[in-house]
Amino acid sequence: MILDVAKLNLSFGGKRVLNDFGFTLEEGETACLLGHSGCGKTTALRCIAGFETAASGSIALNGRTLFSGSLNVPPHQRRIGMVFQDYALFPHLNIAANVAFGIAKQPAAERKRRVDELLALIGLPDYGKHYPHQLSGGQQQRVALARALAPRPDLILLDEPFSSLDADLRTRLSQEVGKLLKQERTSAILVTHDQHEAFAMADKIGMMADGTLHQWDDPQTLYRRPATPAVAAFVGQGAWLTATADADGSVQTAIGRTAALLPENHHGTLRLRVRPEHLRADPNGKTNARVAECAFTCGGFQYTLQLDNGETLHWLDGSHRTPDSRIALRFADTACPAAFHN
Ligand SMILES: Nc1ncnc2c1ncn2[C@@H]1O[C@H](COP(=O)(O)OP(=O)(O)OP(=O)(O)O)[C@@H](O)[C@H]1O
């Protein structure tokens, strides 16, 4: 374990922003804090960096306590590198000097070797003499990462680093940065509200809502076994369907029966998070849904379907159906959606 964040609590003007917030990060892992705007992601990151002080809790990095009731190590002594949303490169320094900024005290030859190594790593080996304004947004952000990596920090924190880039570049760059962090074997935490970014680069995702960490898991587990309704609703596509549990552990719904991940001590009516891949068209079934909306997405059609009882589902399929046409739906044999208490 490289980072241990435990039970951080912090309020702004009487509003609780972090609520017993904590997690552990293994060495070399990349984690993402994910959640709606205002849920406390940046505040959590700023506490780890030392720019914000929690009212209680503790933070230890590489076995060294950075924060506890009695101790608060200043940001520049934490061995943490930061990458910000706006790159924050120094406009009057060329790219090589920007990258070398945090290692100015190293001997010149060693410094040059490290800068060359990092410029090669970020795919800009010939850009040392260029200035920031001569680079694209994506290139500048890679330089900002190289600058943060130069002193070999114990941890890199990235605060919405791709949010000012267009969607296509964002996904590509998040994959690239994920690879670079692995090559440098640097542990990192990224803050984002974009789940595609999180899924593209994270070993672990921490899903936050209202200052509370709802789940800390690898991306697949987060998607397949969401711990709370907030996680189920935030991650991926899906819709809620009313369900009742049977004695054999399956659930009954308006489109039939399926296996499900049931909550502990389940009783009464449940709500089931049904994702598009949980559904199949049933050629021999009784029509139970109406096509409310159909949108073409590359490679297929995205449907909003309305069931006869008024409930709505989302579904993806390769063949086109016109709005208001009718269809019979069933659960896929492998479906196992998550169920929660109402
Ligand atoms: N310095 C501050 N003083 C007062 N309130 C603050 C301060 N910093 C953050 N907040 C409030 O704390 C809450 C959490 O803010 P935070 O920036 O951590 O959220 P976030 O999840 O990172 O949001 P976003 O994705 O929009 O950046 C918000 O309600 C915000 O208005």
The ligand as a Gaussian input file, in Angstrom:
#p B3LYP/6-31G(d) Opt

LIG

0 1
 N      -13.023000      26.767000      -0.475000
 C      -14.317000      26.491000      -0.428000
 N      -15.167000      27.235000       0.329000
 C      -16.482000      26.950000       0.410000
 N      -17.072000      25.909000      -0.240000
 C      -16.277000      25.141000      -1.004000
 C      -14.875000      25.381000      -1.154000
 N      -14.353000      24.438000      -1.973000
 C      -15.394000      23.656000      -2.344000
 N      -16.539000      24.068000      -1.766000
 C      -17.862000      23.412000      -1.902000
 O      -17.687000      22.054000      -1.542000
 C      -18.451000      21.201000      -2.376000
 C      -17.535000      20.181000      -3.056000
 O      -16.683000      20.870000      -3.965000
 P      -15.608000      20.092000      -4.848000
 O      -14.912000      21.117000      -5.687000
 O      -14.774000      19.236000      -3.977000
 O      -16.539000      19.172000      -5.750000
 P      -16.173000      18.346000      -7.056000
 O      -16.823000      17.026000      -6.885000
 O      -14.716000      18.363000      -7.296000
 O      -16.942000      19.182000      -8.155000
 P      -16.523000      19.538000      -9.676000
 O      -16.588000      18.247000     -10.450000
 O      -17.581000      20.514000     -10.087000
 O      -15.153000      20.144000      -9.614000
 C      -19.182000      22.094000      -3.337000
 O      -20.470000      22.317000      -2.835000
 C      -18.380000      23.384000      -3.326000
 O      -19.186000      24.486000      -3.618000

